[in-house]
């Protein structure tokens, strides 16, 4: 596990998240500041983060 920092696509606050490099992931998590849903995508190759996105979800 390692910590990754990014900005919330709604409130622009910096958020940190623990990512598991042993698995590629796409899931929804609420912002810890504004509580809006963020679609998180993290893709790894040989334990290195290759793709990360934090996108707003149209409601």
Steps between C-alpha positions, in 0.01 A plus 500: 500500500615850433349846545393699193392866507252660259248784479127447537329583167221679692655704782867492383625404846803273514409147603724205581413139432670167562536296183579130470752447216417129474164567329354737238194678635199706391254594771300789648600667825358812664725803547601523865452879488185572293348145495438498122557168318829463309572222251854383573703303245845369587700276265835350586772330302765303688403678824533849349201734463452555127152660487307689766181697452251655740189606306174661604185295450213666316191500718 
